[in-house]
Amino acid sequence: MKDKKSKIEVQGFEINIVSKNDNDYISLTDMANKFGGDDLIYSWMRNRNTLEFLGIWEQIHNINFKGGEFETFKKEAGLNSFHLTPKKWIDRTDALGIYSKAGRYGGGTFAHKDLAFEFGSWLSPEFKLYLIKEFQRLKEDENSRLSLDWNLNRTLSKLNYRIHTDAIKEHIIPENITKEQTSIIYASEADVLNVALFGKTAKQWRDENIKLEGNIRDYATIEQLLVLANIESMNAEFIRMNLQQKERLIKLNQMAIVQIKSITNNPTIQKLKE
């Protein structure tokens, strides 16, 4: 999964944030720049309390953390000769909480938000509070946008589903059949769309994913939901044109392939997912 980059402004200073594998890393370099520069990161890391905090965090979150090297650092902490840099810490202990990123723009030392907030507190309690406030605002905005995008696409899909079922009712369902027979026809037509887009029926998906709740469409991507909305409308038109189910399936599958390829790398779609 590609890293997601974002920025916040804290007390007039721009702070870069990188999201890696659902974990947020905040630029310590940007934070330190407000108060002087990278030397503050080194001063913070050589502090015995900081070192213990970093080590405990790694022990909790990192199964590959080299505890022996950590103990060596702890014995040296407090000596005038002790000096610890992010690179030395990472190389010697295989730490995950801190990493360095090259680049003139957006580069520097980044730390998991747990560690970054601790660094912020060391720099200035006031700064830390504003940092947390802006970070939480960013997360709330991201969650709100994702929820809106998802609900919008689900709504489009449901609206088109109504158009689709109306077309089935008007042109496929014979008169005077039972409700059970009607549901069979609806399910069959829903699977035309499922096979055209997902390559399998609803039952096939359930059989393959017995531990998951919901249905195949609940786990669709944004791209798939957009295409689903389109092919539902087209299937309704094909039904009104009296095309046979087999012919409609072939046409819908061809449309789904073309549309997925077209929108997968669309910049607008990518922004919705950021």
Secondary structure, DSSP 8 states (H G I E B T S, - for coil): ---EEEEEEETTEEEEEEEETTEEEEEHHHHHHTTT-THHHHHHHTSHHHHHHHHHHHHHH-TT--HHHHHHHHHHTTSTT----HHHHHHHH--SSEEEE--TTT-EEEEEHHHHHHHHHHH-HHHHHHHHHHHHHHHHHHHHHHHHHHHHHHHHHHHHHHHHHHHHHHHTS-SS--HHHHHHHHHHHHHHHHHHHHSS-HHHHHHH-TTS-S-GGGG--HHHHHHHHHHHHHHHHHHHTT--HHHHHHHHHHHHHHHHHHHHT-HHHHHHH-
